[in-house]
Amino acid sequence: MTICPPVTLAVQTEKAVRSPRTAFFMGPDSPIDAVVQEMASKKYGSAVVMQNSHVVGIFTTVDACSALA
C-alpha cells in the first residue's frame, strides 16, 4: 500500500495568506478502499497521485464514487 503521510501547505491568495491546508498524497497503486476511507475520515475532497516524486494525477470524490458505483 502506498499512501503517503499528509503534508501541510500554505495557500496563497491575492488578498492574504489563508490558514494552512493539508494535502493528501497517494500512489497510483494505492488500494481504493484505503484511500476512500482516509478521504472520508479526514473530509478530503481529493488526493494528489504521486509516482517517483512526480504528480501524475488527482483522485477526487467524484472519481471515488465512480469507482465504487
Secondary structure as GFF3:
##gff-version 3
##sequence-region A 1 69
A	DSSP	beta_strand	7	9	.	.	.	ID=ss1
A	DSSP	beta_strand	21	23	.	.	.	ID=ss2
A	DSSP	beta_strand	25	26	.	.	.	ID=ss3
A	DSSP	alpha_helix	32	42	.	.	.	ID=ss4
A	DSSP	beta_strand	46	51	.	.	.	ID=ss5
A	DSSP	beta_strand	54	60	.	.	.	ID=ss6
A	DSSP	alpha_helix	61	68	.	.	.	ID=ss7
###
